[in-house]
Amino acid sequence: MSNTGHVLPQQKMPKLIVVAAFNRDDEGNLQPAFDPRQMQSEDAAVRLAKMIESEHAGVVAWSREANPSIGEYGEPIILYRAGEVPDME
């Protein structure tokens, strides 16, 4: 029996799914309304963003592939955006 070196399938990077909300401060600058909330699924993130959008100047739900243990992050993908949201970096 020959051992041809088994190649493991490429591990799919876990996804970081986040909802963030913003309000305007006294000077009119956008400030985070709360610490970004990590969500379990993209559907849950979009549902939460839609639920809270009327309470804030802006909300955004986004995801990206992320492997924090090795510091690897993919490009952020906007799942839902409403109102005024600062540019994503």
N, C-alpha and C positions, 0 to 999 in steps of 0.2 A: 504494500500500500504506500503510495508516494504522498509525501506531504508537500503540497504546492503552495503552502502559506495561505491560509484563509484570510480573505480581505473582509473586514467588517463593513456592513453598509454605512454610508455616510450618516453620521448622527445629525438629525435636524436640530438646529440651534433652538433653545427655548425662546419663547416670545415674552417680551416685556410689554404689558398692556397697561396704559395709564390714562386717567382722567384728570384734567387740571381745569380750574376755574379762576377767573380774574375779575377784580373790581377796580374801580378808579379811586385813588386816594384824594386827599384834599387839594393837591396840586393838579389833579387830573391825570396822573400817571397810572398805568395799569400795574396792579400788584397781585400776586397770587392770593386767592381767597382762602386757600388752605394748602397744606402739603399735598403734592400730587398723590392720587390714590391708585395703587396698583390693583388691577382687576384680574379675575380668573379667565375671562373670555372677552373676545371683541364684542360679542352681542351684549354682554353685561355692561361693558364700557359705554357703548352707544346708548343703551337704555338709561344709564345714570346721567350721561351728559344731557340727554333730552329732558330728563326729569328736572334737572337743576338749572337749565339754561335761563329760565325766566327770573331766577334769583340773582344772577350775576351779569356783569358787563359782557362777559364772553366765556365760553367753555370750549374745550377741545378734548377729543378722545383720540389717542394715537397708539400705534404699536411699532415695535422694531424687534428684529431678531437680536438676542442678547446672550452673551456668555460671560457674565461678570467675572468668573473665576480666572479667565485669561484676558479680560479687558477687551473683548471683541463685541462690537455693536454694529448692527446694520443701519441702513437709512431709516429714519422715522417715516411711517406711513400714516397720514391723517385718515381716521375712520369717520370722524364727525367733527364739524366746527360750526359754531354759531356765535354771532356777536363779534366783539373786539378781542383778538387774541394776538399776543406778540409773535413775531417771526420765530419759527423753530430754528434752532442752530444745528 
